[in-house]
Structure formats: C-alpha cells, structure tokens
C-alpha cells in the first residue's frame, strides 16, 4: 500500500508588530500657532547719502588792510581803454595842465592808523567766531555719526566769555532786619553762605542756611568781614494795630476806676487784707493759704469803684509781680509789722519804681504785739520810701485784716490818689488792655481773665490777644455773673479764643477777624523764631563746660498747673 505524499503547507509570514502609540499629554492639544506677521514702515525709495564736502582750510596769509573781508558777489566791469583815453583827454584844461584824479580824501595820515586797527580787530573777531562755529558743527556731526552711546564722542561745546567779570563790592555798612537768617546775612554782606557757616562753626554754632542766628553773633561775623551791621526791627501787624489804637480820637472822656495792685512778701496778708475789703474768703481756696496766680477783683464803696490785682508774694512768682506792676495805676505795698521789709518786699519796690507808679504802704498785722515801728520806718527809709510821719512823701496806713482796722483809711487814700492822677477813659471805643491770666477749661475751652484799660467789650466782638484770636462768646465779671458789656478798668473773664493766650499779652478788639488771624499767626511765627534763636544746644560733650560757665543753672521739668501765668 502506497502512502500518500505529505502535503507541505506554506508557512505564513509573521505579522508585523503594531507601532506603539505615541504618548500624548493629558488634556486638549492646541494647534500650531501661526507665524507672526511683522508690520512696519514701507520703503518708499532708497537714496544715496550725500557726499560730505571737506572743510576748506583757511589760508595762512593775512589779508591787506584795504582789501574787503569777503569777495563781492558781482565783478566790477572794467572800462575799455578808449574810454579811459577820452576821459584823460577831456581832463586837460585850457591852460594845458592835466589834473590827477583824486580818489582818496587827504587825511595826512591821521585816519590811516585808526582804519588799520579797526580792520585788524574786525578780522580777529571774525576768525574767533568762525573757528567757534566750526568746532560746534564738527562736534554735532561726530555725535550724529556715532553708532551707540559709548561710541559717541563727548560734546564739549562751550562759549568762551571774552572779558573779565566785575567782582561784587562788599559794602561798608549793611542793614538787616530781624529775625536774621544765615542766607539773609550772607546776601547783605555780599559773601557766600558757606563762608558765614564756616565763621559760625569757628564760634561753635552749628546752623544751616535757613536757620535763625542771634543778633550779637551776626554783628561779630560782620565785623570780622569788615562790614558794619545795622540791625533793624520790622513793625509787626500787632505793633501797627497798637499804634492805630493809641492815635484814635477820644471824644467822650469820662473818669474811670483806679487799678490797684497788691504787692509784698509771702504770707504778709495781702489776700487776707483784700478779703476783708471784699468781705469774702479767697484765702481758704488757695493751696496752703498762698496765692498762686493773679486775682482781679472790683470793689464798690461810697459810689466809687476800685479794681484790685492780687499778686503772689512767693519768690517763684517774680514775673507775675512784674506784670501786675505794669498793669496798675497805684501799688499797695503790704508789709507785716512783725517781719518788716523782706527780700520780696524790696523786689516789689523795684517793680513799682520801674513801672513809675505811686506807692502806698499798708502796714498790716498791726494788732500783733511786740513790733518796733521805728525799726520798720528805718527800713523804709533805706529803700527810698520815707514815711510822711518822718517828713517824706510815702503814705503809711496801719491796717489789720483780722480786726478791720485802717481799711477805710486805705480806701480813702486810694480815692485821693486817683483824683490826683486824673484817670479818664472813653467807654465808647473798642477796648484794649492786658491778659491777666489764662487757663484751659474742660467745659468752656480757653478762658482768659482780661483787664480792660480803656473802651468796651461786647459779646460777639473779635478779640486779638497775642498768639490767639476769636469771637467773644461769654463775659463774666469778678463776681462770676454773666454780663453783655465790659467797660474801662473792669476785670472780666471771657471765652471763645482759639487757644490759651500768654499772661501779660496785650489784647485788642478788632473789626476784621481776618486781620486778627493774620496778626496772631505772625506772632506765633515770631515767637517760634525768637525761641529758636535763644535756644542753646547742650550736649554731653559741652555739658560740664556749660555748667562751669554758669549757663546751666536750672533743671527743666514739665509741671501740670491749673492756670497759665
């Protein structure tokens, strides 16, 4: 049996492996951005650069003095020879003489030198200007042809000034107004501010150009520079207002109340004596029974009124006593019989004499036994107060604040002195006077105690007092009652000011509030400049030197008080 042949099956080709899928990022794919299209100016035409013409070098030979500076634009046509011969023949006269042509004026050499010098000068000036113009043009061309900032040449175009500048002459006498600044002093002395600052540094004063310096320092610097310095003071708005008030016409003069100031040593009974006169108890309200500020009161007796100013007698209140003496008409010097004349008593005598006011001595505590009247009178004489009992002119009234002895005699003497002084005032004009004291009240704001010298104050008037201004809102008299009008010699308490004024300032009733505001602001600036001028810088380096020199004698502290002044 034959086996069938084996059938060989054709081998199948291996299937190709599938290509791996590319790894795609997660999320949607963005298409390929289109190429940016550049936009710009379109080229209209291309021109070749203009050729640069080289700069023509000027010939070195100098022109003649009679040659023109520039060539003429048109050439002068020369006449033909035949015309010249004809003119020559016509010039022959009848006598047969031939006159030469006179082309130049006969100057016999006088103008030749002047014309030569003028031509030479003009040619030099033209050469200098031409050379300068060429330098500037060349510098501009080089700067324009540079590719970058670093390749550009430095342009040094400077116009030379021909001729020396005249130096500023320093004056022999200079006038400057206060306050004096370093810049203002340098301008009047015709020097630089740095020179003045150098002089100040040599004296140990550090100041800038806009800083205020003292008047004596400015005078010393001016003397060192050979200039006599005259310092003048500008009239402020307040001074102009004061002058206007003093020149006002007074058509309704009437007698006014006398203003009396109580002066004396501490604890000699000034306030107690005034209490007895007013029948009040002011002493009980003072700290320790010592007056600490000026009190202004008005007392009526026998149809007359007297205004009293009670000043403190402690040695720490010297400025208050000086202000009280300047505001008053009469000074009552209170002296205790058991103590006699004390240091503050002597100081009060000096204040009264400086103010040029009469003095009446109240010999208080006369009810105490054991005093020596002759010893007290001798002390008065040693201070130039001779009692009338010893043949002098000083009235000595023996008083007692406990028993009331001598109170009527004291008031009679005050009335007699006021009649001798013939005190008169016009109550119809706007008021003027002094600020006795001032304080800040939590309920009412700035409160000022005013003493009216002359005139009247009404509610709603514009008030100027030193650095402050405002409209009067409320007026109270010395008894605490509200009033509408205050007249001459009345002490009143007013409110409505912009700030607390300084004690001792003058006050004025104004018509324009804007003028009052300008004057107050000017006073603020002036006070600040004066404070900066007087301020001395004390550092650790010069502290002991200042102490040895006596410049530092006090310790500055901040003290909270109830009344300003």
Secondary structure, 3 states (H helix, E strand, C coil): CCCCCCCCCCCCCCCCCCCCCCCCCCCCCCCCCCCCCCCCCCCCCCCCCCCCCCCCCCCCCCCCCCCCCCCCCCCCCCCCHHHHHHHHHHCECCCCCECCCCCCCCCCCCCHHHHHHHHHHHHHHHHHHHHHHHHHHHHHHHHHHCCCCCCCCCCCCCCCCCCCCCCCCCCCEEEEEECEEHHHHHHHHCCCHHHHHHHHHHCCCCCCCCCEECHHHHHHHHHHCCCEEEEEECCCHHHHHHHHHHCCCCCCEEECCEEEEEEECCCCCHHHHHHHHHCCCCHHHCHHHCCCCCEEEEEEECCEEEEEEECCCCHHHHHHHHHHHHHCCEEEEEEECCCCCCHHHHHHHHHHHHHCCEEEEEEECCCCCCCCHHHHHHHHHHCCCCEHHHCCCEEEEECCCCCCCCHHHHHHHHHHHHHHHCCEEECCCECEEEEEEEEEECCCEEEEEEEEEECEEECCCEEEECCEEEEEEEEECCCCCEECEECCCCEEEEEEECCCCCCCCEEEEECCHHHHHHHHHHHHHHHHHHHHHHCCCCCCCCHHHHHHHCCCCCCCCCCCCCCEC
